[in-house]
Each structure stands twice: as C-alpha cells, then as structure tokens.
C-alpha cells in the first residue's frame, strides 16, 4: 500500500511474511513548507540519504520503502531527535536557513508517531501469523569524504557490507547471524569475495532498537549497511551492475535465513 495520510510519511508496505526488508532512508521527498527554509541543496540531501536501497527490498517476503526524506523526518531516530535541528544532528550540515516553527516540528513528530503505529500493527500481524520475524534494515554509507576525486576511506575500517546486530538478542540469534554473514561472504561476485563484517562503525539505529523492544523474543533485527561502491555518492550516479550484485548476494542469503529461522524455538 502507499500511505497518503497527511499524518504519516509517504511509504510503501507490500507483501506479508516472516522476512521484512526495509529501506527507511531511501526517500528524497520533502514537503514544500520545509524546502522553502532549507539551507542545504538537493545534492547535499541526496548524498546523506540512501538512494536505491528500496530496490534491494525485493528480497523480503514483505517490503517497506519510505519515500519521505530523512531530512524531513528520520524514523531511525527517536521522536525527540527525528528532525535535524543543529549541525551536530546532521554530520556537520547546516540544514536550515531558519529553524522550523513549532507547527512544522509538530507535523514532523506526528509523521514519526504515525509511522510507528503503522509498522507496529503490521509486525504484530506477522508475529501472530508466523511466530517469529526477521527484519533486514537496509542502508548505505559514504566512503569518499574528500570528494569524488579524493582517496576513499580506509577499507580496513570500511567494509563493503556491515551487519549491525546491536539491537537484537545476538546470543539467541547467533546461528542465524553467522549463517547470514557467511552466506554473504561466500557469494560469487565474479571477483573479490564480499568483505562483510559485524558491528564495524554501525550497530543499528532506533528503528531496529524499537522493534527489538516491542518484540524482544520474536524478532531478529539486522541493520545492514552497504558501502556506496555501487554508486557515485557525490553525484548519485548508479552502477546498475554493482547494485545487482548486492541484490543477488542478499537474495542468495535468504534461504539460509529461512532455515535458521525454522530452527529457533518460541
């Protein structure tokens, strides 16, 4: 479905099953009343959004893709922090020419509230039907801090794929986590094996933290960060072949997730 409620961020939520693939930072749209007071350019917004991650959600039984930009409301942060009000909130970016007024802030907080009400109801249905659920929280991250012609960030500290497990019961789900990481690493890319590591730089945001808190025994929440080697992070230009490698690697790891999910008791 597509949310058209003015009190909810615009998102699609399709399909149904125990594996939810989510792209909560894929969105680029900002409501006009906020665009008119923004200090940053569209290109600056795009660089810190996660474009194309919505296309990776096809691997899930259910798919969640948010079309509203994180610069309007960031559902991966708490309600109190979901609007970037200071440069410290936004990686040093001075987002606003003038601070949003209280009415605008309340509108953004209402979007956050409505999103979590919707996703909570949806996940409750999955839990009732299937007992257990796996959330693949799909993101991407920048690695060219010195511009498009500068050197990339140190690959020793910036793997191609990061699997964040800080917001799940890693002991309960250890076999599934290890299987997922191992299957990603062993995927045949036609070249170098994928460099996949756990909890390097990113361990998960408030989206997976909230889900784990609401469904502590039934949910396995994996926050997956892809280094933006499948695109030019400064221009937004996509390398279709590289994105397809990421999609196929995820797709190849799904059977193992299902097998391990079946082995976990209630």
ABEGO torsion letter per residue (X at the ends): XBBABAABBBBBBBEBEABBBBBAAABABBBAAAAAABABBAAAAAAABBBGAAAAAAABABBBBBABBAAABBAABBAAAABBABAAAAGGBBABABBBBAAAAAAAAAAAAAAAAAAAAAAAAAAAAAGBBBBBBBBBBBABAAEAABBBBBAAABBABBBBAAABBAAAAAAAAAAAAAAAAABBAGBBBBBBBBGBGBAEBAAAAAAAAABAAABBBBBBBBBBAABBAAAGBBBAAAAAAAAAAAAAAAAAAAAAAAABBX
